[in-house]
C-alpha cells in the first residue's frame, strides 16, 4: 500500500484500557500508515508508527481540529470514571469533551468516526434473553456513567442527521478486562488501597449471590479487533460486543473454585456499597450498582455477520486472566495502566 493510501488514524484516550489495545493492534496493521495517540499524559511506550500528543478534552482550548486534519478516521475512546462524587467533573470530560471531538471531526472533514459507547447506554432490559442494537439507549438515569453514555447516543443521533458525509460507528461493548488493566480497574472501582491478593479464591470466605446480577464480559483485545474491522469496513451504526457465556454467580463460582455461596439480597448489597461510597472508602457508587442490575444482555449477531467478528476468549478465560492480573499487580507502560501491587 502506498503512503498516500495508507490509513492515518487518531485515537483519543490512547493510553487507557481500550486505547492501548487499539493502538497496539493498529500499529501492527500494514494498511495503517500512522497513528496519533491523544492522552492527558503522553507515555514512554513507543509502538510502531505512533506519535503522541498531550490533550485534555475537558479544556475548551484544546485544538482538536488541527490534530484531526488529514486523518482517515478518529477513534474516540477517552473517558473519565472518577470522581464519582462530583459528576459535573466527569460530565465536562465525557460529554462536553466528546461533543468537542464530534465537532472537530466535522470541521476537519474526517470521513470516519468510531465512538466508544457501552452496554451502559442501554435502558433496563432482560436478563433471560439477549437484545439487539435496536434496544432503547436511554441508560439508567441515576448513574452518571450510564447517563453520560446515553446522552452521547442522542448527540450522535443529531450528528448523523447533520453530517451524513461522516461514517459514524458506535461500539457498545460489555465490561472490558485484560491482564494489563487489572491495577487500573482495581483503583477505579475498588480503591487504590484495596489489596489485589484478596482476589485469591482461597481467601474468599463465601461468594455473594445477588439476585439479578447477570452481566457480560469481553477481553479488551477482542474489542480492539472489532474496532479495527469497523475502521476497514463500510459499515455504520451500532455494534454489540460481548463474549459468552453471561457472567452470573454460577460462572463466578466455577472460575473462583468457590463452592460456598450465600444469597445476598439486593438491598443488603446496595446498603453496604452505599455506606462505603458515602465514607469515600469505595470509588464505585451505589448508583452504578443499581444500573448493573438492570443492564440487558446483548445479542452480537450484527458484529458477527457484518464485521466478521468473533471473540477469541470466552468470559471465563477473560475473568481468569483479569484475576491473575489483580493478584500480581499487573499494568502497562502508560500512566492510567501503571501496575501496583497492594498488600
RAMO-V124350 format. One record per backbone hydrogen bond with DSSP energy under -0.5 kcal/mol. CO is the residue of the C=O (numbers start at 1). NH is the residue of the N-H. If there is no record, write none. Layout:
# RAMO-V124350
co:CO nh:NH
co:CO nh:NH
This chain:
# RAMO-V124350
co:2 nh:6
co:7 nh:9
co:7 nh:33
co:7 nh:34
co:8 nh:72
co:8 nh:73
co:9 nh:36
co:10 nh:75
co:11 nh:14
co:11 nh:38
co:12 nh:77
co:13 nh:16
co:16 nh:20
co:17 nh:21
co:18 nh:22
co:19 nh:23
co:20 nh:24
co:21 nh:25
co:22 nh:26
co:23 nh:27
co:24 nh:28
co:25 nh:28
co:26 nh:29
co:28 nh:30
co:29 nh:32
co:31 nh:7
co:31 nh:33
co:34 nh:9
co:35 nh:51
co:36 nh:11
co:36 nh:38
co:37 nh:53
co:38 nh:13
co:38 nh:14
co:39 nh:55
co:47 nh:50
co:49 nh:35
co:51 nh:37
co:53 nh:39
co:53 nh:55
co:55 nh:57
co:56 nh:59
co:58 nh:60
co:59 nh:62
co:62 nh:64
co:63 nh:67
co:64 nh:68
co:65 nh:69
co:68 nh:71
co:71 nh:111
co:73 nh:10
co:74 nh:76
co:74 nh:114
co:75 nh:12
co:75 nh:77
co:76 nh:116
co:83 nh:86
co:86 nh:89
co:86 nh:90
co:87 nh:91
co:88 nh:92
co:89 nh:93
co:90 nh:94
co:91 nh:95
co:91 nh:96
co:92 nh:97
co:95 nh:99
co:96 nh:100
co:97 nh:101
co:98 nh:102
co:99 nh:103
co:100 nh:104
co:101 nh:105
co:102 nh:106
co:103 nh:107
co:104 nh:108
co:105 nh:110
co:106 nh:109
co:108 nh:70
co:111 nh:167
co:112 nh:74
co:113 nh:115
co:113 nh:169
co:114 nh:76
co:115 nh:117
co:115 nh:171
co:118 nh:121
co:119 nh:122
co:121 nh:139
co:126 nh:297
co:129 nh:297
co:131 nh:299
co:132 nh:135
co:136 nh:123
co:139 nh:141
co:140 nh:143
co:142 nh:144
co:143 nh:147
co:144 nh:148
co:145 nh:149
co:146 nh:150
co:147 nh:151
co:148 nh:152
co:149 nh:153
co:150 nh:154
co:151 nh:155
co:152 nh:156
co:153 nh:157
co:154 nh:158
co:155 nh:159
co:156 nh:160
co:157 nh:161
co:158 nh:162
co:159 nh:163
co:163 nh:166
co:165 nh:167
co:166 nh:168
co:167 nh:113
co:167 nh:169
co:168 nh:237
co:169 nh:115
co:169 nh:171
co:170 nh:239
co:171 nh:117
co:172 nh:241
co:173 nh:119
co:175 nh:218
co:177 nh:220
co:178 nh:181
co:179 nh:182
co:181 nh:185
co:182 nh:186
co:183 nh:187
co:184 nh:188
co:185 nh:189
co:185 nh:190
co:186 nh:190
co:186 nh:191
co:189 nh:284
co:191 nh:194
co:193 nh:195
co:195 nh:198
co:196 nh:199
co:197 nh:200
co:200 nh:203
co:201 nh:204
co:203 nh:205
co:206 nh:208
co:207 nh:262
co:208 nh:210
co:209 nh:211
co:209 nh:264
co:210 nh:213
co:212 nh:214
co:215 nh:247
co:216 nh:175
co:217 nh:243
co:218 nh:177
co:219 nh:222
co:219 nh:223
co:220 nh:224
co:221 nh:225
co:222 nh:226
co:223 nh:227
co:224 nh:228
co:225 nh:229
co:226 nh:230
co:227 nh:231
co:228 nh:232
co:230 nh:233
co:233 nh:235
co:237 nh:170
co:239 nh:172
co:241 nh:174
co:244 nh:315
co:246 nh:248
co:247 nh:215
co:248 nh:252
co:249 nh:253
co:250 nh:254
co:251 nh:255
co:252 nh:256
co:253 nh:257
co:253 nh:258
co:257 nh:259
co:259 nh:261
co:260 nh:207
co:262 nh:209
co:263 nh:265
co:264 nh:211
co:265 nh:269
co:266 nh:270
co:267 nh:271
co:268 nh:272
co:269 nh:273
co:270 nh:274
co:271 nh:275
co:272 nh:276
co:273 nh:277
co:274 nh:278
co:275 nh:279
co:276 nh:281
co:276 nh:282
co:277 nh:280
co:285 nh:289
co:286 nh:290
co:287 nh:291
co:288 nh:292
co:289 nh:293
co:290 nh:294
co:291 nh:294
co:291 nh:295
co:292 nh:295
co:294 nh:125
co:297 nh:131
co:298 nh:300
co:300 nh:304
co:301 nh:305
co:302 nh:306
co:302 nh:307
co:303 nh:307
co:303 nh:308
co:303 nh:309
co:304 nh:308
co:314 nh:318
co:315 nh:319
co:316 nh:320
co:317 nh:321
co:318 nh:322
co:319 nh:323
co:320 nh:324
co:321 nh:325
co:322 nh:326
co:323 nh:327
co:324 nh:328
co:325 nh:329
co:325 nh:330
co:326 nh:329
co:330 nh:183
co:332 nh:334
co:333 nh:44
co:333 nh:45
co:335 nh:338
co:337 nh:332
co:340 nh:342
co:342 nh:196
co:342 nh:197
